Amino acid sequence: SLFSFIKSLTGYKVFKNDRRPTNFDKKVLVWAGRFKKEEDIPKHVSSEVLDAARNSVRIKVCYIMIALTLLGCLAMVITGKEAAKRDHTLLRMNTEKKARWRAEVEKDEAA
């Protein structure tokens, strides 16, 4: 047909699942290791490649969040043990606060 002849002459091909990547997609593709530089990325990339890159980046971000959570927990355990050695516990802080409140109430009642 005439349309297929024109397609063959112009080099036009139908992009069914191909997408033009956005700037964020380009960063994801580079960070996922699909391409070395953003300049290497073609004008159209298949949606399967984009999905695979997004999934690998999502997994990397999850691993980073897991590591940060574990570091935060470790830091809390260490600071909690140091505070317990100094007897800087919640129980002592609460009893001191209640003692201050009682002293203020007694001072107000005496006045």
TORMARDO-556363 format. One line per 10 residues: number of its first residue (from 1); their letters; for each residue x, y, z of N, C-alpha, C. Coordinates in Angstrom, 2 decimals. Example, Ala and Ser with C-alpha at 12.3 -4.5 7.8 and 13.67 -1.06 7.14 Angstrom:
<sites>
1) AS) 13.19/-5.69/7.80/12.30/-4.50/7.80/13.20/-3.30/7.80 | 12.85/-2.25/7.08/13.67/-1.06/7.14/12.90/0.03/7.87
</sites>
This chain:
<sites>
1) SLFSFIKSLT) 0.84/-1.19/0.00/0.00/0.00/0.00/0.87/1.25/0.00 | 0.24/2.36/-0.26/0.95/3.64/-0.36/1.54/4.03/0.99 | 0.79/3.77/2.07/1.25/4.15/3.41/2.51/3.38/3.80 | 2.55/2.09/3.51/3.74/1.30/3.85/4.93/1.73/3.00 | 4.67/2.12/1.76/5.75/2.60/0.90/6.34/3.90/1.44 | 5.47/4.81/1.90/5.93/6.08/2.47/6.68/5.82/3.76 | 6.18/4.86/4.57/6.87/4.52/5.81/8.27/4.02/5.52 | 8.42/3.19/4.49/9.74/2.65/4.18/10.68/3.74/3.67 | 10.14/4.72/2.97/10.99/5.80/2.46/11.44/6.74/3.57 | 10.53/7.07/4.47/10.83/8.05/5.51/11.51/7.43/6.72
11) GYKVFKNDRR) 11.55/6.12/6.81/12.12/5.48/7.98/11.22/5.56/9.19 | 9.95/5.89/8.96/8.99/6.02/10.06/8.64/4.64/10.56 | 8.64/4.48/11.88/8.16/3.21/12.42/7.16/3.51/13.54 | 6.25/2.61/13.73/5.20/2.81/14.71/5.76/2.50/16.09 | 5.63/3.47/17.00/6.10/3.27/18.37/4.90/2.85/19.21 | 4.70/1.53/19.31/3.56/1.07/20.10/3.81/1.27/21.59 | 4.86/0.63/22.09/5.15/0.71/23.52/6.30/1.64/23.81 | 6.77/2.38/22.81/7.90/3.27/23.03/7.43/4.61/23.56 | 8.24/5.17/24.44/7.92/6.47/25.03/9.11/7.39/24.88 | 8.85/8.66/24.83/9.92/9.65/24.86/10.22/9.91/26.33
21) PTNFDKKVLV) 11.42/9.58/26.81/11.70/9.71/28.24/11.79/11.17/28.68 | 11.24/11.43/29.85/11.34/12.77/30.45/12.72/12.91/31.08 | 13.02/14.08/31.62/14.30/14.29/32.28/14.46/13.37/33.48 | 13.36/13.18/34.22/13.40/12.28/35.37/13.63/10.84/34.92 | 12.96/10.44/33.82/13.17/9.09/33.28/14.62/8.90/32.87 | 15.23/9.93/32.30/16.63/9.83/31.91/17.54/9.63/33.12 | 17.25/10.37/34.19/18.04/10.20/35.41/17.87/8.79/35.97 | 16.63/8.28/35.92/16.37/6.92/36.41/17.12/5.91/35.56 | 17.09/6.07/34.24/17.78/5.13/33.37/19.29/5.14/33.61 | 19.86/6.31/33.85/21.30/6.38/34.11/21.61/5.77/35.47
31) WAGRFKKEED) 20.80/6.10/36.50/21.07/5.60/37.85/20.86/4.09/37.93 | 19.95/3.57/37.12/19.71/2.13/37.11/20.82/1.38/36.37 | 21.66/2.11/35.65/22.77/1.48/34.96/22.44/1.03/33.55 | 21.31/1.44/33.02/20.95/1.06/31.64/21.82/1.79/30.62 | 22.16/3.05/30.94/22.99/3.86/30.05/24.06/4.54/30.89 | 25.19/4.84/30.24/26.30/5.47/30.96/26.05/6.96/31.19 | 25.55/7.64/30.16/25.30/9.09/30.25/23.91/9.38/29.69 | 23.39/10.54/30.05/22.07/10.92/29.53/22.09/11.13/28.03 | 23.26/11.49/27.48/23.37/11.71/26.03/23.24/10.39/25.26 | 23.53/9.26/25.92/23.45/7.95/25.26/22.02/7.45/25.09
41) IPKHVSSEVL) 21.07/8.06/25.79/19.69/7.58/25.77/19.04/7.97/24.45 | 18.42/7.01/23.74/17.77/7.36/22.48/16.51/8.20/22.70 | 15.97/8.76/21.60/14.79/9.61/21.72/13.58/8.84/22.23 | 13.47/7.57/21.83/12.35/6.75/22.28/12.88/5.49/22.96 | 12.30/5.19/24.11/12.70/4.03/24.89/11.44/3.21/25.15 | 11.58/1.88/25.10/10.40/1.04/25.32/9.94/1.14/26.77 | 8.67/0.98/26.97/8.12/1.10/28.32/8.62/-0.02/29.21 | 8.97/-1.19/28.61/9.52/-2.28/29.43/10.86/-1.89/30.03 | 11.70/-1.22/29.23/13.00/-0.79/29.73/12.81/0.25/30.84 | 11.88/1.18/30.64/11.61/2.19/31.66/11.08/1.55/32.95
51) DAARNSVRIK) 10.16/0.60/32.80/9.62/-0.06/33.99/10.70/-0.83/34.74 | 11.54/-1.53/34.00/12.62/-2.29/34.65/13.58/-1.35/35.36 | 13.90/-0.21/34.74/14.80/0.76/35.37/14.15/1.34/36.62 | 12.88/1.67/36.53/12.18/2.23/37.70/12.16/1.21/38.84 | 11.91/-0.06/38.51/11.87/-1.09/39.55/13.23/-1.24/40.22 | 14.30/-1.24/39.44/15.62/-1.39/40.05/15.97/-0.17/40.91 | 15.58/1.03/40.47/15.83/2.22/41.28/14.97/2.18/42.54 | 13.75/1.72/42.41/12.86/1.60/43.59/13.48/0.66/44.61 | 14.06/-0.44/44.14/14.69/-1.40/45.05/15.92/-0.78/45.71 | 16.72/-0.03/44.93/17.89/0.63/45.51/17.48/1.61/46.60
61) VCYIMIALTL) 16.42/2.39/46.33/15.94/3.36/47.32/15.45/2.64/48.58 | 14.78/1.52/48.41/14.31/0.75/49.57/15.49/0.24/50.39 | 16.54/-0.25/49.72/17.73/-0.71/50.44/18.37/0.43/51.22 | 18.42/1.61/50.61/18.99/2.77/51.31/18.14/3.12/52.52 | 16.82/3.08/52.37/15.94/3.40/53.50/16.08/2.36/54.61 | 16.23/1.09/54.25/16.43/0.04/55.26/17.72/0.30/56.02 | 18.80/0.62/55.28/20.09/0.87/55.93/20.00/2.08/56.87 | 19.33/3.16/56.42/19.20/4.34/57.27/18.36/4.04/58.51 | 17.33/3.23/58.36/16.50/2.85/59.51/17.32/2.06/60.53 | 18.11/1.10/60.03/18.94/0.31/60.94/19.97/1.19/61.64
71) LGCLAMVITG) 20.57/2.13/60.90/21.53/3.04/61.53/20.85/3.90/62.60 | 19.64/4.37/62.30/18.90/5.16/63.29/18.58/4.35/64.54 | 18.17/3.10/64.35/17.89/2.24/65.51/19.14/2.00/66.34 | 20.25/1.75/65.65/21.51/1.53/66.36/21.91/2.78/67.15 | 21.75/3.94/66.54/22.08/5.19/67.23/21.19/5.39/68.46 | 19.90/5.05/68.34/18.99/5.20/69.48/19.36/4.25/70.61 | 19.76/3.03/70.26/20.16/2.07/71.29/21.41/2.57/72.01 | 22.38/3.06/71.25/23.63/3.54/71.86/23.36/4.74/72.76 | 22.60/5.72/72.27/22.33/6.91/73.10/21.46/6.55/74.31 | 20.57/5.59/74.15/19.74/5.16/75.28/20.57/4.49/76.37
81) KEAAKRDHTL) 21.53/3.66/75.96/22.38/3.00/76.95/23.28/4.01/77.65 | 23.79/5.00/76.91/24.61/6.04/77.54/23.78/6.87/78.52 | 22.54/7.17/78.15/21.67/7.93/79.05/21.33/7.12/80.29 | 21.18/5.80/80.14/20.89/4.96/81.29/22.09/4.91/82.23 | 23.31/4.92/81.68/24.51/4.95/82.53/24.56/6.23/83.33 | 24.12/7.35/82.74/24.12/8.64/83.44/22.88/8.80/84.32 | 22.05/7.77/84.36/20.78/7.80/85.10/19.89/8.93/84.59 | 19.91/9.12/83.29/19.08/10.14/82.65/17.91/9.42/81.97 | 17.05/8.81/82.80/15.96/8.00/82.28/14.65/8.77/82.29 | 13.68/8.27/81.54/12.36/8.90/81.51/11.71/8.87/82.89
91) LRMNTEKKAR) 11.89/7.78/83.62/11.29/7.66/84.95/11.80/8.76/85.88 | 13.12/8.98/85.88/13.68/10.03/86.74/13.24/11.41/86.28 | 13.20/11.63/84.95/12.76/12.93/84.44/11.31/13.21/84.82 | 10.45/12.19/84.74/9.04/12.38/85.11/8.88/12.65/86.60 | 9.63/11.92/87.43/9.49/12.16/88.88/9.97/13.56/89.24 | 11.06/14.04/88.57/11.52/15.41/88.84/10.49/16.44/88.38 | 9.87/16.19/87.23/8.86/17.13/86.72/7.66/17.18/87.66 | 7.22/16.02/88.14/6.07/15.99/89.05/6.42/16.64/90.38 | 7.65/16.46/90.83/8.07/17.11/92.08/8.06/18.63/91.90 | 8.52/19.12/90.73/8.46/20.56/90.46/7.03/21.06/90.44
101) WRAEVEKDEA) 6.15/20.29/89.82/4.74/20.70/89.77/4.15/20.76/91.17 | 4.46/19.75/91.99/3.93/19.74/93.36/4.45/20.95/94.14 | 5.73/21.28/93.94/6.31/22.44/94.64/5.63/23.72/94.20 | 5.34/23.83/92.88/4.64/25.03/92.41/3.23/25.11/92.98 | 2.55/23.97/93.04/1.18/23.96/93.59/1.22/24.34/95.08 | 2.18/23.78/95.81/2.28/24.10/97.24/2.63/25.58/97.44 | 3.47/26.13/96.57/3.84/27.53/96.67/2.63/28.42/96.38 | 1.81/28.03/95.38/0.60/28.80/95.04/-0.41/28.71/96.16 | -0.54/27.53/96.80/-1.50/27.39/97.90/-1.07/28.19/99.13 | 0.26/28.25/99.35/0.77/29.00/100.51/0.60/30.50/100.29
111) A) 0.63/30.96/99.05/0.54/32.39/98.79/-0.86/32.90/98.87
</sites>
